[in-house]
Amino acid sequence: MENQFKLLKILIYSLMISLLIGSIGFGMSVKNTYENLNYKDHQINVLTDEIGELKEENLFLNNSLEANREIVQEGFDILHKSIKKYVKNDKENALTEFNSAKNELITVISDKEYEIKNLQEKNVKLSEEIEFQNYDENIENILILGLHKGLTDSILLISINPSNETITQISIPRDLYVDGRKINAYYNSFGLNKTIEEVYRITGVYPDKYVILDFRAFINMIDILGGIDVYVKEDIYDPYFPTADNGKTVYEIKKGSHHLDGKEALMYARSRKTTSDFDRSERQQQIVQAIRVQLKRLNLLDDLEKTIELFNEITSTLDTNIDAFEALYYFNHFQSFAFENDNVLSTANLLYSSETIDGQYILLPNNGDYYQIKKKISELIKN
């Protein structure tokens, strides 16, 4: 009788969890639809602005052509005078003026052809962007910002695609130069919303969810989870690792498997002086995947109350608009998805290094705009 009672209790508890997760799923679906409408509105507004800019360029081009008609007419007047002079046997002066007028006309026509070609290329690119940014409304996009002294030195975009069951991580380097400043300075100068807008402008992906954490929150999260396991691809020896008092210390870790606590994981994520900022971004993606593996080991669905307590403890030191039930929904539905790592915008693919006029190191997109970046990210997410 006692065993039957336990079995009945387990069945009732399981049914309650299933109903709860189901209700969360329905609520998430409604919420995602609402957020998707907001995202679509935002996307339409951005594209409308770009179309407006193209219209302004088109208007400028037409006005410019109108203004240059006077130059062309003046050129014809010079040609006419040259012919008259030629008839009067002033051949040398007539030929000089004729050539001058001809060259001026060729320059004007060449400049206008170049402007028209650029405008046509922009129109084509905009049309293609509208097409390849047409994302599945069920895709979830999360922006993770790692804060250090007010700067977002870690910028990680995570896109979850239920259609192909993938989770794609994309790292945006802190030195990417956008409208007169590095991308990592936007949060401190203008706040979260402006940072999200700039990420959308660069990537074509609008993150409606975010997680913002500093060093203390990062260490706290890893320690609460019981540490993480990572495989170090090669030895790291960094004698310039920064300390809290602005000094230097030696950080060293050998190639192979390691179990890291919060402080060790932070050092592994931050070290860059003897490697690179791009290598550091890859390690940060590795840590996110290791956290996911550790969460799966904890069997979160076995004890809902404990799971919510764990989530609240973790989020007490960070900032996020993901609540406990949304996190549970993500974990339940996305835990078997394939992780796509090592997607780092860098000088090895879509960026090149440069300097500002005062000698500050910066990164810029190869073609002067974000078209290729958006296209590449769209391929990563959809494929």
N, C-alpha and C positions, 0 to 999 in steps of 0.2 A: 504493500500500500504506500509506503514511504517512497519507494523508487518510482511508483506511478505519479506520485505528487511532484517529485523532482522533475520527472520528464515533462509533466504538464506545465510546470513553472518555466522550464527551458523553452518549450514551444511558445508559450505566451510571450516571453521576453524576446524571442527571435521574431515573432510576429510584430511586436511593438517596434523593434528596430527597423524591420522591413517597411512598415507603414511610415515610420518617421523619415527614413531615407527616401521613400517614394514621394512623400509630401514635400520634402526638401527639393527633390528633382522637379516636381511640378512648379513649385515656387521659383526655382532657379530658371525654369523655362520661361515663365511669365516675365521674370526680372530681366533675363537675357534679351527677350523680345523688346522690352522697353529700352534697355541700354543700347540694343542694336539700332533702334530707331534714332536715338540720340546720336549714336556714332555715324549713322547714315546722314543725318542732318549736318553734323560737323564736316563730314567728308564732302557733301554737296557744297557747303559754304566755302571750304578751302578751294575746291575745284572751280567754283563760281568766281572766287577772287583771281585764280590763275587765268580763267577765261577773260575776266575783266581786264587783267594786265595785258593779255594778248590783243584785246580790242583797242586798248589805249595805244599799244605799239602800232597796230594797224592804222589808227587814226593819225598817229604821229607820222607814219610813213606816207599816208595820203597828203597830209599837210606839207610834208617835206617835198613830195613830188610837185605839189602845187607851187611851192615857193621856188622850186628849181626850174619851173617852166620859164620864169623870167630869165634865168641864166641861159636856158636853151634858146629863147628868143633873142637874147643879146648875142648869142653865138651866131645865130642866123644873120643878124644885122651886120656882125663883123664879116661874115662870109660875103654878104651882099656888097659891102664896101670894098672888100678885097677884090671882088670881081670887077668892080668899077675901076679900081686902081690898076688892075691888070690890063683892062682895056685901054687905059691911059698910058700904058707902057711902064707903069711903076711896078714891074714884075717882082723885084726883090722884096720890097715891103709887103706887097700883096701876098706872096708866098709865105712870109714869116707870120703874118696875121692869120692867114688861112690855117697853118699848122698849129698855131697857138689855140685857135678856136676849136679845131678838130680834137686836140688833146684834152681840152677842157670838157668837151662834150663826152668824150670816151670815159673820162674820170667820173663824171656825173652819172652816166649810164651804168658803169661798173659798180659804183657805190650803191645805187638803187637795186641793182640785181642781187648784190650781196645781202642787203637788208631784207629783200623779199625772200631769198633762200633761207635766211635765218628764221624768219617768221613762219615759213612753211614747215621747217624742221620742228619748231616749237609746237605747232599745231599737231603734227604727227605724233610727237612724244606725249603730248597731253592726251590725245585720243587713246594711245596705247596704255598710258597710266590708268585711265578710267577703266580700261578693260582688265588689266592684270591686278588691279586693286579691288576687284569685285569679289571679296572674300565671302566664304560660307558664314552665314549669320550665327552658326553654332560654335565658331572658333572663339576660344577664350584667350585674351591677351593680358599678360601680367608684367608690370614694370617693377624691377627690383633696383633700388638705389642704395648704394653703400656710402654713408656719410663719413667724412673726415675733415674736421675743422671747417664745417659749413659747405665743403665742396663734395659733389657726388663723384668721387673718384672711381666708383664701380657702377656701371650702368648696364643692366642685363635685361633684355626683352625676352620673355618666355611666351611662346604661342602654342596653344593646345588645340589640335585639329582632330575632332572626333571622327571625321570622314575617313581618314587614313590611319587613325589611332597613333599619332605621333605627337611628341612634345619637342619643339624646336627651341633651342637656346641661341640667342644672338647677342654678342657683346659689342657695345658701342664704346670706342676708346675715349677716354676723358679729354684727350688733346684735339679732338675733332673741332675745327674752327667754324662757327656758325654765326653769321651776322655780327662780326666784330668782337666775338668772345668765344672762349672754349665752352664746349657743351657742359662741362662739369660745373661751370659757374652760374648757370641759369637758375638752379634751385635756390641758391643763397641770395641771388640778386632779385629774382622775380617770383619765386615760389613754385609750388608743385604743378599748377595748371599750365604755366608757361613752359615748364620743363617737358610735360607730356605733349604739348603742342609742337615743341621743337623735335621731339622724338618721332612724332607722327610726320612732320615735315621731311625728316631725313629718311625714314624707313617706309612710309606709306601705311604703317600699322598703328592704330590708335589703341593704346592700352587703357581699358576701363577699370582695371584693378591694379593696385600698387602695394608694394611693401618697402618701407623705408627703415633702415636700421644703421646704427653706428657700431663701433667696436664692442661696446658693453653689451648691446643687444645680441650681437653675433655670438660672442663668447657664451652668454647666458643660454641662447638657444641650443648650441652644440652640447653644452654640459647637461642641460635638462634631458636631452635625447640620449645621453649616455655616451657621447662621443660618436665619431664617424670613422669608417674604414676607407682609405684611399690607397691607390697604387701610384707611387712616385716613379715617373718614367726615366728620370736621370738624376744623378747626384746634384744637389744644390748647395753651394757654399757662398754665403753672402755676408761679408765682414762689415757691411754698411747698413745693416738693418736698423731703422730708426727706433729710438726708445721714447718713452713718454716725456722725458725731460730734455728732448731734442738732442740727445747724444746718439752714439752708435754702439751696436753690439753685433756679435757674430751669430748668424743663423745658419744651421747646417742640417741637412737631412739626406739620407742615402737612398739610392734607387731601391725600389721594392715595396712590399705591403706594409702599411703602418696604420695603427689605431690612434687617432688624434683627439685630444680633448679640446675645449674651446680656445684656449690660448695658443696651442700648437696649430690648430686649424687656421686661426687668424694669421699667424706668421707664414704659414704655407700659402695663404691667399694673398698676402701683401708683398712678399719678397719680389724684387724686380731689378735691383741694381746690377746683378751679375747675370740676369737673363734679359727679359724685356717686359714692357707693359702688355704686349700681346700674349706672351707666355703666361703672365699673371692672370689674364682674362680667361685663358683656357683652364687654368687651375681652379678658378672661381666657378666655372661651369661644372668641373669635376666635383667640387664640393656640394653644389646643389643636387647633383645626381646621388652623391653619397648620403645626403640628408634624406632623400626620397627612399633609398634602400633601407636606411635605419628606421624610418617611419613604418615601412612594411613589416619589419621584424617585430615591432611593438604590438602588432595585432590590434590596431586601434578600435576595430569594430566589436571586439570581445567585451569591452567595458566602456559604454558610452559616457557614463558620468566621469570616469577617470580621464577619458580622452578630452572632454571639454575642459576639465581642470588643467590638463597638460597644455592645451591650446591657450587658455587664458594666462597661464604662467609665462609661456613663451612670448605672447603678444604684449605683456605688461611693460616691456622695455623697448618696443618698436611701434611704428605707426603703419597701419594698414586699413583698407576698407573691405577686407575679407573677414567675415565673422566666422564663428566656430562651426556653424551648420553648413556654410558654404564650403569651408575647408574639408569637412567630413564628406560632403557631396563630391568634391574634386577627388579626394582620396579614393572613395568607393568606385567612381566611374573611370578614373584615369590611371589607376595604379598599374595596369598592365600595358600601358602605351609605351612604344619605343622612344627612347631618348635620343635626340639628334644633337650631338655636341660638337665642339671645336669650330663653331661658326663665329669667327671674330673678324670684324671689319679692320683691315690692316693694310700696310704697304705691300703685302704679298698678293693682294687681290684688287681692292677698289679705291685705295687711298694713296696719296703721296705726301712726303714730308716737306715742310717749308719753314719759313721763319717770318715773324712780323717785323715791322720796321725797327722795333726796339730789340730784335734778336730772340724773341720768345719762340720756342719750338711749337709748331702746330701741324695738324694733319688736314688735308683738303681732299675732296673727291676728285678722281682722275680727270673727268671731263668737265669739271667746273660746275656740275649740278648733281642732283641726287637721283637722276633717272636710273642709272645702272645699279645703284644700291637698292632702290625700290624693286627693280625687276628681279635682282638676285634673291632678295628676301621673299618676294612673292613665290618664286620657284621653290625655295627651301620649305616654306610653309605648306604649299599646295601639294608638293610631290613627296 
